[in-house]
Amino acid sequence: MRSGEDFDIIIGLLGFWALVLLAVTIYMEVTAQPALGWALGLLATVLALWGMIRLRRKLPERTSRRLS
């Protein structure tokens, strides 16, 4: 099913940005700069990632193979 693959792509992108925001938030905290905005962005990204993973679990497993 194509929609399951689309969910996987979105989950990957959200995971990447969650890691980037985590690194920026840690850097801002360590250097004593304001990090509230970065932390709220991280929270929103993690919540979106969690929601996408929950939605993805309801879809059937991928069974199609890629053709070369």
Residue pairs with C-beta under 8 A, 6 or more apart in sequence:
1 59
1 60
1 62
1 64
3 59
4 56
4 59
4 60
4 61
4 62
5 62
7 52
7 55
7 56
7 59
8 56
8 62
10 52
11 49
11 52
11 53
11 56
14 45
14 48
14 49
14 52
15 49
17 45
18 42
18 45
18 46
18 49
21 38
21 41
21 42
21 45
22 42
24 38
25 35
25 38
25 39
25 42
28 34
28 35
28 38
29 35
